Amino acid sequence: MKSRRNFIKKVALAGATASLSGSLYADNHPKQRLYHQVFFWLTSEDEIPNFLEGVKMLGKCKTVADAVIGTPAPTKRRDVVDHSFHVSCLVIFDSVEDHDVYQEDPLHLQFIEEYGHLFAEVKVYDYLV
């Protein structure tokens, strides 16, 4: 009887561990969301307030599931932390296809048209979760 209880405990523990690891690793999810992280360096810091207003239009694009906009946090200076950008925008999509539609969305194109002259540099990091 004792070995059966131990067996059941081990199976339960293994199931809980598998469940936990499934929630931590993207490759276990049948449908992955695309995270589109964009960092902007502007031609002038004076443009940051105006630019932040413009970036908000990106969250209104049809295929955007969620969007978060921010500026560098006043965290401790360390070699691994990059505080050099002016504005960051994280746009989340339910699929790669939604991201591809977003690239041609009229609001996205309008944002580039109206605010593109303010970019000194832009870096994009796309990843699946």
LUMVEX-466603 format. One record per atom (N, C-alpha, C): atom name; x, y, z; residue number from 1. Coordinates in steps of 0.05 Angstrom, whole numbers, plus 32768, in hexadecimal, padded with zeros to 4 digits. Atoms other than C-alpha are relative to their C-alpha. Example, Ala and Ser with C-alpha at 12.3 -4.5 7.8 and 13.67 -1.06 7.14 Angstrom:
<recs>
{rec "N", {8012, 7FE8, 8000}, 1}
{rec "CA", {80F6, 7FA6, 809C}, 1}
{rec "C", {8012, 8018, 8000}, 1}
{rec "N", {7FF0, 7FE8, 7FFF}, 2}
{rec "CA", {8111, 7FEB, 808F}, 2}
{rec "C", {7FF1, 8016, 800E}, 2}
</recs>
This chain:
<recs>
{rec "N", {8010, 7FE8, 8000}, 1}
{rec "CA", {8000, 8000, 8000}, 1}
{rec "C", {8011, 8019, 8000}, 1}
{rec "N", {7FEE, 7FE9, 7FFE}, 2}
{rec "CA", {8039, 802F, 8012}, 2}
{rec "C", {800D, 8007, 7FE5}, 2}
{rec "N", {7FF3, 7FFB, 801A}, 3}
{rec "CA", {805B, 8026, 7FCE}, 3}
{rec "C", {7FEC, 800C, 7FEC}, 3}
{rec "N", {8014, 7FF4, 8012}, 4}
{rec "CA", {8019, 8036, 7FAB}, 4}
{rec "C", {7FFD, 801D, 8006}, 4}
{rec "N", {8002, 7FE4, 7FF8}, 5}
{rec "CA", {8013, 8077, 7FD3}, 5}
{rec "C", {8018, 8010, 7FF5}, 5}
{rec "N", {7FE8, 7FF3, 800A}, 6}
{rec "CA", {805B, 8089, 7FC1}, 6}
{rec "C", {7FFE, 8003, 7FE2}, 6}
{rec "N", {8003, 7FFF, 801D}, 7}
{rec "CA", {804C, 8079, 7F78}, 7}
{rec "C", {7FED, 8017, 7FF9}, 7}
{rec "N", {8014, 7FEB, 8005}, 8}
{rec "CA", {800F, 80A6, 7F79}, 8}
{rec "C", {800B, 801C, 8005}, 8}
{rec "N", {7FF3, 7FE7, 7FFA}, 9}
{rec "CA", {8036, 80DE, 7F9A}, 9}
{rec "C", {8013, 8008, 7FEA}, 9}
{rec "N", {7FEC, 7FFA, 8015}, 10}
{rec "CA", {806D, 80D9, 7F66}, 10}
{rec "C", {7FF2, 8008, 7FE6}, 10}
{rec "N", {800E, 7FFA, 8018}, 11}
{rec "CA", {803B, 80D9, 7F2D}, 11}
{rec "C", {7FF3, 801C, 8002}, 11}
{rec "N", {800C, 7FE6, 7FFC}, 12}
{rec "CA", {8017, 8116, 7F4A}, 12}
{rec "C", {8016, 8016, 7FFF}, 12}
{rec "N", {7FEA, 7FED, 8001}, 13}
{rec "CA", {805A, 813A, 7F54}, 13}
{rec "C", {8009, 8004, 7FE3}, 13}
{rec "N", {7FF7, 7FFE, 801C}, 14}
{rec "CA", {806F, 812A, 7F0D}, 14}
{rec "C", {7FEC, 800F, 7FEF}, 14}
{rec "N", {8015, 7FF2, 800F}, 15}
{rec "CA", {802C, 8143, 7EF2}, 15}
{rec "C", {8001, 801E, 8006}, 15}
{rec "N", {7FFF, 7FE4, 7FF8}, 16}
{rec "CA", {8032, 8184, 7F1A}, 16}
{rec "C", {8019, 800D, 7FF4}, 16}
{rec "N", {7FE7, 7FF5, 800C}, 17}
{rec "CA", {807A, 818E, 7F02}, 17}
{rec "C", {7FFC, 8004, 7FE2}, 17}
{rec "N", {8004, 7FFE, 801D}, 18}
{rec "CA", {8066, 8181, 7EB9}, 18}
{rec "C", {7FED, 8018, 7FFB}, 18}
{rec "N", {8012, 7FEA, 8003}, 19}
{rec "CA", {802D, 81B2, 7EC1}, 19}
{rec "C", {800E, 801B, 8004}, 19}
{rec "N", {7FF1, 7FE8, 7FFB}, 20}
{rec "CA", {805A, 81E7, 7EDE}, 20}
{rec "C", {8013, 8006, 7FEA}, 20}
{rec "N", {7FEC, 7FFB, 8015}, 21}
{rec "CA", {8090, 81DF, 7EAA}, 21}
{rec "C", {7FF1, 8007, 7FE6}, 21}
{rec "N", {800F, 7FF9, 8018}, 22}
{rec "CA", {805A, 81E3, 7E74}, 22}
{rec "C", {7FF8, 801D, 8000}, 22}
{rec "N", {8008, 7FE3, 7FFF}, 23}
{rec "CA", {8046, 8228, 7E8C}, 23}
{rec "C", {8018, 8012, 7FFE}, 23}
{rec "N", {7FE8, 7FEF, 8001}, 24}
{rec "CA", {808E, 8240, 7E8C}, 24}
{rec "C", {800E, 8001, 7FE5}, 24}
{rec "N", {7FF2, 8002, 801A}, 25}
{rec "CA", {80A5, 822B, 7E47}, 25}
{rec "C", {7FED, 8002, 7FE9}, 25}
{rec "N", {8012, 7FFA, 8016}, 26}
{rec "CA", {8086, 8245, 7E08}, 26}
{rec "C", {7FFD, 7FE9, 7FED}, 26}
{rec "N", {8003, 8015, 8014}, 27}
{rec "CA", {8094, 8207, 7DDE}, 27}
{rec "C", {7FEC, 7FEB, 8008}, 27}
{rec "N", {8015, 8012, 7FF8}, 28}
{rec "CA", {805F, 81E1, 7E06}, 28}
{rec "C", {7FE4, 800B, 7FFA}, 28}
{rec "N", {801A, 7FF4, 8006}, 29}
{rec "CA", {8027, 8210, 7DF1}, 29}
{rec "C", {7FFA, 7FFC, 7FE3}, 29}
{rec "N", {8007, 8005, 801C}, 30}
{rec "CA", {8001, 81FC, 7DB3}, 30}
{rec "C", {7FFE, 801A, 7FEF}, 30}
{rec "N", {8002, 7FE7, 800E}, 31}
{rec "CA", {7FF4, 8245, 7DA0}, 31}
{rec "C", {8010, 8015, 8010}, 31}
{rec "N", {7FEF, 7FED, 7FF2}, 32}
{rec "CA", {8029, 8279, 7DB0}, 32}
{rec "C", {7FF9, 801C, 7FF8}, 32}
{rec "N", {8004, 7FE4, 8006}, 33}
{rec "CA", {8022, 82C3, 7DB5}, 33}
{rec "C", {801B, 800C, 7FF8}, 33}
{rec "N", {7FE8, 7FF2, 8009}, 34}
{rec "CA", {8054, 82F1, 7D92}, 34}
{rec "C", {8002, 801A, 8010}, 34}
{rec "N", {7FFA, 7FE8, 7FF2}, 35}
{rec "CA", {8074, 8327, 7DBC}, 35}
{rec "C", {8013, 8011, 7FEF}, 35}
{rec "N", {7FF2, 7FEE, 8012}, 36}
{rec "CA", {808D, 8361, 7D92}, 36}
{rec "C", {800A, 8017, 8011}, 36}
{rec "N", {7FF4, 7FED, 7FEF}, 37}
{rec "CA", {80BD, 838A, 7DBD}, 37}
{rec "C", {8010, 8014, 7FF0}, 37}
{rec "N", {7FF3, 7FEC, 8010}, 38}
{rec "CA", {80D2, 83CC, 7D9E}, 38}
{rec "C", {800D, 8015, 8013}, 38}
{rec "N", {7FF2, 7FEB, 7FF1}, 39}
{rec "CA", {8106, 83FC, 7DBA}, 39}
{rec "C", {8006, 8017, 7FED}, 39}
{rec "N", {7FFC, 7FE8, 8010}, 40}
{rec "CA", {810A, 8444, 7DA0}, 40}
{rec "C", {8014, 8012, 800D}, 40}
{rec "N", {7FEE, 7FEB, 7FF9}, 41}
{rec "CA", {8143, 8474, 7DA4}, 41}
{rec "C", {7FF7, 8018, 7FEF}, 41}
{rec "N", {800B, 7FE9, 800F}, 42}
{rec "CA", {8129, 84B9, 7D90}, 42}
{rec "C", {8016, 8014, 7FFA}, 42}
{rec "N", {7FED, 7FEB, 8008}, 43}
{rec "CA", {814D, 84F3, 7D6F}, 43}
{rec "C", {8003, 8015, 8015}, 43}
{rec "N", {7FFF, 7FEC, 7FEB}, 44}
{rec "CA", {813C, 851F, 7DAB}, 44}
{rec "C", {7FEF, 7FF6, 8018}, 44}
{rec "N", {800F, 8007, 7FE8}, 45}
{rec "CA", {8127, 8510, 7DF3}, 45}
{rec "C", {7FE8, 8011, 8004}, 45}
{rec "N", {8017, 7FED, 7FFD}, 46}
{rec "CA", {80F8, 854C, 7DEE}, 46}
{rec "C", {7FE7, 7FF4, 7FF3}, 46}
{rec "N", {8017, 800C, 800F}, 47}
{rec "CA", {80CC, 8522, 7DBF}, 47}
{rec "C", {7FF3, 7FE9, 800F}, 47}
{rec "N", {800B, 8017, 7FF3}, 48}
{rec "CA", {80BF, 84EB, 7DF2}, 48}
{rec "C", {7FE2, 8002, 8007}, 48}
{rec "N", {801D, 7FFF, 7FF9}, 49}
{rec "CA", {807B, 8504, 7E0C}, 49}
{rec "C", {7FEE, 7FFE, 7FE7}, 49}
{rec "N", {800F, 8001, 8019}, 50}
{rec "CA", {8061, 850F, 7DC5}, 50}
{rec "C", {8001, 7FE4, 7FF4}, 50}
{rec "N", {7FFD, 801A, 800B}, 51}
{rec "CA", {807D, 84CD, 7DAE}, 51}
{rec "C", {7FF0, 7FEB, 800F}, 51}
{rec "N", {800F, 8013, 7FF0}, 52}
{rec "CA", {805D, 84A7, 7DE7}, 52}
{rec "C", {7FE2, 8001, 7FF9}, 52}
{rec "N", {801C, 7FFD, 8009}, 53}
{rec "CA", {8019, 84C2, 7DD1}, 53}
{rec "C", {7FFC, 7FF1, 7FE5}, 53}
{rec "N", {8002, 800D, 801B}, 54}
{rec "CA", {8027, 84A9, 7D8A}, 54}
{rec "C", {8001, 7FE2, 8002}, 54}
{rec "N", {7FFD, 801D, 7FFD}, 55}
{rec "CA", {803C, 8464, 7DA1}, 55}
{rec "C", {7FE6, 7FF3, 8009}, 55}
{rec "N", {8019, 800B, 7FF6}, 56}
{rec "CA", {7FF9, 845A, 7DC3}, 56}
{rec "C", {7FED, 7FF7, 7FE9}, 56}
{rec "N", {8011, 8008, 8016}, 57}
{rec "CA", {7FD8, 8455, 7D7E}, 57}
{rec "C", {8006, 7FE3, 7FF8}, 57}
{rec "N", {7FF9, 801B, 8008}, 58}
{rec "CA", {7FFD, 8413, 7D73}, 58}
{rec "C", {7FEE, 7FEB, 800F}, 58}
{rec "N", {8011, 8012, 7FF1}, 59}
{rec "CA", {7FD3, 83F1, 7DA9}, 59}
{rec "C", {7FE4, 7FFE, 7FF6}, 59}
{rec "N", {801B, 8000, 800B}, 60}
{rec "CA", {7F94, 8402, 7D82}, 60}
{rec "C", {7FFE, 7FF1, 7FE5}, 60}
{rec "N", {8001, 800F, 8019}, 61}
{rec "CA", {7FA8, 83D9, 7D45}, 61}
{rec "C", {7FF0, 7FE7, 8004}, 61}
{rec "N", {8014, 8016, 7FFE}, 62}
{rec "CA", {7F76, 83A1, 7D36}, 62}
{rec "C", {800A, 7FE6, 800B}, 62}
{rec "N", {7FF6, 801A, 7FF8}, 63}
{rec "CA", {7FA2, 8365, 7D43}, 63}
{rec "C", {8010, 8000, 8019}, 63}
{rec "N", {7FF0, 7FFE, 7FE7}, 64}
{rec "CA", {7FC4, 837E, 7D82}, 64}
{rec "C", {7FEF, 7FF5, 8017}, 64}
{rec "N", {800E, 800B, 7FE8}, 65}
{rec "CA", {7FB1, 8354, 7DBF}, 65}
{rec "C", {8005, 8011, 8018}, 65}
{rec "N", {7FFA, 7FEF, 7FE9}, 66}
{rec "CA", {7FD4, 8382, 7DF0}, 66}
{rec "C", {8019, 8011, 7FF8}, 66}
{rec "N", {7FE9, 7FEF, 8005}, 67}
{rec "CA", {8007, 83BA, 7DF0}, 67}
{rec "C", {8008, 800E, 801A}, 67}
{rec "N", {7FF5, 7FF3, 7FE9}, 68}
{rec "CA", {8034, 83D8, 7E26}, 68}
{rec "C", {8016, 8013, 7FF7}, 68}
{rec "N", {7FED, 7FEB, 8009}, 69}
{rec "CA", {805B, 8419, 7E1E}, 69}
{rec "C", {800F, 800A, 8019}, 69}
{rec "N", {7FF2, 7FF5, 7FE9}, 70}
{rec "CA", {8092, 8433, 7E4B}, 70}
{rec "C", {801A, 800D, 7FF9}, 70}
{rec "N", {7FE6, 7FF3, 8003}, 71}
{rec "CA", {80D3, 8458, 7E56}, 71}
{rec "C", {8013, 7FF1, 8014}, 71}
{rec "N", {7FEE, 800E, 7FEF}, 72}
{rec "CA", {8112, 843F, 7E78}, 72}
{rec "C", {7FFB, 8004, 801E}, 72}
{rec "N", {8004, 7FFF, 7FE3}, 73}
{rec "CA", {810A, 842F, 7EC2}, 73}
{rec "C", {8019, 800B, 800D}, 73}
{rec "N", {7FE8, 7FF5, 7FF2}, 74}
{rec "CA", {8138, 8453, 7EF3}, 74}
{rec "C", {800D, 7FEA, 8012}, 74}
{rec "N", {7FF3, 8016, 7FF1}, 75}
{rec "CA", {8158, 8411, 7F08}, 75}
{rec "C", {801E, 8005, 8001}, 75}
{rec "N", {7FE3, 7FFD, 7FFC}, 76}
{rec "CA", {819F, 840A, 7F1F}, 76}
{rec "C", {800F, 7FFB, 7FE6}, 76}
{rec "N", {7FEF, 8003, 8018}, 77}
{rec "CA", {81D4, 8411, 7EE9}, 77}
{rec "C", {8011, 7FE7, 8003}, 77}
{rec "N", {7FF0, 8018, 8001}, 78}
{rec "CA", {81F2, 83CE, 7ED8}, 78}
{rec "C", {8008, 7FFB, 7FE3}, 78}
{rec "N", {7FF7, 8005, 801B}, 79}
{rec "CA", {8219, 83B5, 7E9B}, 79}
{rec "C", {7FEB, 7FF3, 7FEF}, 79}
{rec "N", {8013, 800F, 8010}, 80}
{rec "CA", {81E0, 8388, 7E86}, 80}
{rec "C", {7FE6, 800F, 7FFA}, 80}
{rec "N", {8019, 7FF0, 8003}, 81}
{rec "CA", {81A9, 83BE, 7E89}, 81}
{rec "C", {8005, 8017, 7FED}, 81}
{rec "N", {7FFE, 7FEB, 8014}, 82}
{rec "CA", {819F, 83EB, 7E4D}, 82}
{rec "C", {7FEB, 8015, 8006}, 82}
{rec "N", {8012, 7FE9, 7FFB}, 83}
{rec "CA", {8180, 842E, 7E61}, 83}
{rec "C", {8001, 8014, 7FEA}, 83}
{rec "N", {7FFB, 7FEC, 8015}, 84}
{rec "CA", {8193, 8450, 7E20}, 84}
{rec "C", {7FE8, 8007, 7FEF}, 84}
{rec "N", {8017, 7FFA, 8011}, 85}
{rec "CA", {8150, 844B, 7DFC}, 85}
{rec "C", {7FEE, 8015, 800D}, 85}
{rec "N", {8013, 7FEC, 7FF6}, 86}
{rec "CA", {811A, 8480, 7E03}, 86}
{rec "C", {7FE5, 7FF5, 8006}, 86}
{rec "N", {801B, 800B, 7FFE}, 87}
{rec "CA", {80DA, 8459, 7DF9}, 87}
{rec "C", {8000, 7FE3, 7FF8}, 87}
{rec "N", {8003, 801D, 8007}, 88}
{rec "CA", {80C8, 840F, 7DF9}, 88}
{rec "C", {7FE2, 7FFB, 7FFC}, 88}
{rec "N", {801B, 8008, 8005}, 89}
{rec "CA", {8089, 83F0, 7DDD}, 89}
{rec "C", {7FFF, 7FE2, 7FFC}, 89}
{rec "N", {8004, 801D, 8003}, 90}
{rec "CA", {8074, 83A8, 7DE7}, 90}
{rec "C", {7FE4, 7FFC, 7FF5}, 90}
{rec "N", {8019, 8006, 800D}, 91}
{rec "CA", {803D, 8392, 7DB7}, 91}
{rec "C", {7FFD, 7FE2, 7FFF}, 91}
{rec "N", {8004, 801D, 7FFE}, 92}
{rec "CA", {801F, 834D, 7DC2}, 92}
{rec "C", {7FEA, 7FF8, 7FEB}, 92}
{rec "N", {8012, 800A, 8014}, 93}
{rec "CA", {7FFD, 8325, 7D8B}, 93}
{rec "C", {7FF9, 7FE3, 8007}, 93}
{rec "N", {8008, 801C, 7FFC}, 94}
{rec "CA", {7FD7, 82E3, 7D8E}, 94}
{rec "C", {800D, 7FED, 7FED}, 94}
{rec "N", {7FF3, 8012, 8014}, 95}
{rec "CA", {7FFD, 82C8, 7D52}, 95}
{rec "C", {8014, 8010, 7FEF}, 95}
{rec "N", {7FEE, 7FF4, 8013}, 96}
{rec "CA", {8034, 82D6, 7D21}, 96}
{rec "C", {7FF0, 800D, 7FE9}, 96}
{rec "N", {8010, 7FF5, 8015}, 97}
{rec "CA", {7FFE, 82E2, 7CED}, 97}
{rec "C", {7FF4, 801B, 8008}, 97}
{rec "N", {800A, 7FE6, 7FF7}, 98}
{rec "CA", {7FDF, 8319, 7D18}, 98}
{rec "C", {8016, 8015, 7FFF}, 98}
{rec "N", {7FE9, 7FEE, 8002}, 99}
{rec "CA", {8024, 8339, 7D1C}, 99}
{rec "C", {8004, 800A, 7FE3}, 99}
{rec "N", {7FFC, 7FFA, 801D}, 100}
{rec "CA", {802A, 8336, 7CD0}, 100}
{rec "C", {7FEB, 8014, 7FF6}, 100}
{rec "N", {8016, 7FEE, 8007}, 101}
{rec "CA", {7FE6, 8358, 7CC8}, 101}
{rec "C", {8005, 801C, 800B}, 101}
{rec "N", {7FFA, 7FE7, 7FF2}, 102}
{rec "CA", {7FFB, 838E, 7CFA}, 102}
{rec "C", {8014, 8010, 7FF0}, 102}
{rec "N", {7FEC, 7FF1, 800F}, 103}
{rec "CA", {8037, 83A0, 7CCF}, 103}
{rec "C", {7FF4, 8011, 7FEA}, 103}
{rec "N", {800D, 7FF0, 8016}, 104}
{rec "CA", {8007, 83B9, 7C99}, 104}
{rec "C", {7FE7, 800F, 800A}, 104}
{rec "N", {8018, 7FF3, 7FF5}, 105}
{rec "CA", {7FD1, 83D4, 7CC8}, 105}
{rec "C", {8003, 801E, 7FFB}, 105}
{rec "N", {7FFF, 7FE3, 8006}, 106}
{rec "CA", {7FBF, 841C, 7CB5}, 106}
{rec "C", {800A, 8011, 8018}, 106}
{rec "N", {7FF7, 7FF1, 7FE9}, 107}
{rec "CA", {7FCB, 8435, 7CFD}, 107}
{rec "C", {801E, 7FFD, 8004}, 107}
{rec "N", {7FE4, 8005, 7FFE}, 108}
{rec "CA", {8010, 8415, 7CFF}, 108}
{rec "C", {800F, 8010, 7FEB}, 108}
{rec "N", {7FF3, 7FF1, 8016}, 109}
{rec "CA", {8022, 8434, 7CBC}, 109}
{rec "C", {7FFE, 801E, 8005}, 109}
{rec "N", {8003, 7FE4, 7FF9}, 110}
{rec "CA", {8006, 8477, 7CD3}, 110}
{rec "C", {8014, 8008, 8016}, 110}
{rec "N", {7FED, 7FFA, 7FEB}, 111}
{rec "CA", {8031, 8474, 7D12}, 111}
{rec "C", {801C, 8004, 7FF4}, 111}
{rec "N", {7FE5, 7FFE, 800D}, 112}
{rec "CA", {8070, 8468, 7CE7}, 112}
{rec "C", {8001, 801A, 7FF0}, 112}
{rec "N", {8000, 7FE7, 8011}, 113}
{rec "CA", {805C, 84A1, 7CB8}, 113}
{rec "C", {8002, 8019, 8011}, 113}
{rec "N", {8001, 7FE8, 7FF0}, 114}
{rec "CA", {804E, 84D3, 7CF0}, 114}
{rec "C", {8017, 8003, 8014}, 114}
{rec "N", {7FEB, 7FFF, 7FEB}, 115}
{rec "CA", {8085, 84C0, 7D22}, 115}
{rec "C", {801B, 7FF5, 7FF8}, 115}
{rec "N", {7FE7, 800C, 8009}, 116}
{rec "CA", {80BA, 849D, 7CF9}, 116}
{rec "C", {8018, 8013, 7FFF}, 116}
{rec "N", {7FEA, 7FEC, 8002}, 117}
{rec "CA", {80E2, 84DD, 7CF1}, 117}
{rec "C", {800D, 8005, 801C}, 117}
{rec "N", {7FF5, 7FFC, 7FE5}, 118}
{rec "CA", {80ED, 84DC, 7D3D}, 118}
{rec "C", {8013, 7FE9, 8009}, 118}
{rec "N", {7FEF, 8017, 7FF9}, 119}
{rec "CA", {8111, 8498, 7D3D}, 119}
{rec "C", {801D, 8006, 7FF8}, 119}
{rec "N", {7FE3, 8000, 8006}, 120}
{rec "CA", {815D, 849C, 7D42}, 120}
{rec "C", {8008, 7FE3, 7FFB}, 120}
{rec "N", {7FFA, 801D, 8003}, 121}
{rec "CA", {815E, 8450, 7D4A}, 121}
{rec "C", {7FE8, 7FF1, 800B}, 121}
{rec "N", {8015, 8012, 7FF7}, 122}
{rec "CA", {812C, 8418, 7D53}, 122}
{rec "C", {800B, 7FE3, 8001}, 122}
{rec "N", {7FF8, 801D, 7FFE}, 123}
{rec "CA", {8139, 83D0, 7D6B}, 123}
{rec "C", {7FE6, 7FF1, 8006}, 123}
{rec "N", {8017, 8011, 7FFC}, 124}
{rec "CA", {8104, 839A, 7D67}, 124}
{rec "C", {8009, 7FE4, 8008}, 124}
{rec "N", {7FFB, 801C, 7FF7}, 125}
{rec "CA", {8104, 8357, 7D8C}, 125}
{rec "C", {7FE5, 7FF2, 8000}, 125}
{rec "N", {8019, 8010, 8002}, 126}
{rec "CA", {80CD, 8325, 7D79}, 126}
{rec "C", {8006, 7FE5, 800D}, 126}
{rec "N", {7FFD, 801A, 7FF4}, 127}
{rec "CA", {80C4, 82E7, 7DA3}, 127}
{rec "C", {7FE5, 7FF4, 8006}, 127}
{rec "N", {8018, 800F, 7FFA}, 128}
{rec "CA", {8090, 82B1, 7DB0}, 128}
{rec "C", {7FFF, 7FF8, 801D}, 128}
{rec "N", {8004, 8008, 7FE4}, 129}
{rec "CA", {8072, 82A2, 7DF4}, 129}
{rec "C", {7FE8, 7FED, 8000}, 129}
</recs>
